[in-house]
Every structure is written in C-alpha cells, then in structure tokens.
Amino acid sequence: MYVVGIDLGGTFFKVGLVDAKDGRILRKIERETKVEEGRDKVVERMAQAVLEVTEGNEYVGVGVGSPGSIDHDKGVVRFSPNFPDWVNFELGEKLSSFLSKPVFVENDANAFVLGERWFGAGKGHEHIVALTLGTGVGGGVISHGVLITGKDGIGTELGHVIVEPNGPLCGCGNYGCLEAIASATAIKRMALEGQKKFPESEIFLAEEVNAKVVFDAARNGDLLGKTIVDRVVNALAVGVANFIHIFNPSIVVIGGGVSRAGDILFTPLKEKVHHLVMPSFRGTYEIVQSPLVEDAGILGAASIVLQRGVK
C-alpha cells in the first residue's frame, strides 16, 4: 500500500510516494511554493507534483504537514504566518478535488510525532513526546496511540513552554519560551549577542554563524560556544522534564537540525533531565535522536493518512 506525504513550507514543498509497510520513499520531488502567486496556484502546483511522483502507482491518500493552526478534522488551515492569505482555507478539500483522493491536513509538528510513531524511533511506542529543533521549536504528543491536539486542535505547543521566565523575547510575544533559547535561530542570536564579550571566539572565524558552528566551537572548548550550549541544554532539560511529568511518555524523540549536534547535546541533556524528574519517573523513559533526518517531513505527512486508518 502506498501513501503520499507533502511537507509544505513557505519557500519549498516536498512530495514523496511512501510504502506504508516500511516507510521506504519510492520517489520524491521538491518544488517552489511561490506563495505570492496565491493559494489556488499553490494547490494546483501541489496537485501536479503528486501526479508526477505517483505516476504508474496506485495510492490510497495524501497527507499534508502544514505550518500554522490547522483544523485537522476538516482539513482547514485556520491561519499560518507562512501563508498570509490562507485564513480558514479549505486546503484538504481543494487538493482532494484535483486528485479525487482523500487528503488529510495536520500541523507539521504533529505530523513529525506521527512520523516517529509509524516509521522512526517511536515505532512500537504508544506514549511519545517528539520535539523538532529547527528555525523554531515544534512538538507533538501521542498518548495511548492517539495524537493529542486539545479542544481546538491547537494544543501541545511545546516550543512555547516558558523555561526562563525572564528570558529572551520569543516571536510569539512572550519571554523565555523554549523556542527563544533552543532553536537554531535563537542559538545564532545568542552567538551574535556574545560577540562583544567574546570577540576572540572561534565562532566568528566561520563564514556564517549558525547552530552547527556554535556546537563545533563548544566541542573544541570555546568559551562562548560552551556558554551557549549549556544554556540550550538547561532550557531543553527543563522543558523535557516538564513534558515527562505531564505526559509520562516511554520515549522522547528529538529531531530537527539542532539535534544533529549529537552527543554534546544529548549526553548532558539526559543527565540533567534525570536529575530534574521526580524519582518515580526515572527509568520510565528514554531520550533519543530522531533517525528520520531530512525525510522526516515527508514521512510525517504520509503518516497522517495511516493514523486516520485509511486502507
């Protein structure tokens, strides 16, 4: 059985034909979103891409992982900062009319946790917390095998849990959100803010300051790099410990570009979380890096179809 996953972004979208049995991507393409041409043109471009990747193959449905506030029952994008004119836009219905196939739309962070459940580190787990650390911080939660979305379908905004009450301003308008400290954007910001105090830092020898450069510098003993990484780890540990206390997951999966830092992030994170959680929670969970990497968006979107039980 094949399903289609669409990883929708403001600049590009990716479409993949996925074997539901093992998560193998048979074919995938990437196209420019071209938001400025209007939403109907974007949908038409998405439909053409689906037809291209599925040529000669039967598939049962399409899943779309979209940024923003999503009514997943109706397939409606309520609002997305990436798509200014997509207010209460019936994306699922519009795309389905082109393809004559069922189309399901979900918030991209929720799609991420579904992808982990079906094809990633969360396979075989019924209680999962998943965090993706990229430009922002997103997350999703599965409990008893069911995606938790809250009354209005916009719950589990894990990136906007406040971990430093007097911390930096977040894009959402609050201060001290996890996203304002542990995202790639925040790591770059903290590095640039530290340039005056640490002008000799090796971070500023790089052509471009980014999260990878900061982690590499910390690994080499660079003082600014270590200071930033310590802050990121502390913020993540507070957030993850809270998620463990609230949701009691068997596994916490962390993905996104920042997660590629590897042991310099995960080793101290696991230690700090162990000390922060109540004794009764110790040994009840594991914290792991997502194995899905660059295909996480496509596989997460494809998983939306499987989670809905389409056959």
Secondary structure, DSSP 8 states (H G I E B T S, - for coil): -EEEEEEE-SSEEEEEEEETTT--EEEEEEEE--GGG-HHHHHHHHHHHHHHHHTT---S-EEEEESSEEETTTTEEEE-TT-TT-SSB-HHHHHHHHHTS-EEEEEHHHHHHHHHHHHSTTTT-SSEEEEEESSSEEEEEEETTEE---TTS----GGGSBS-TT--B-TTS-BSBTHHHHSHHHHHHHHHHTTTT-TT-GGGGSSS--HHHHHHHHHTT-HHHHHHHHHHHHHHHHHHHHHHHHH--SEEEEESGGGGGTHHHHHHHHHHHHHHS-GGGTTS-EEEE-S-GGGHHHHHHHHHHHHTT--
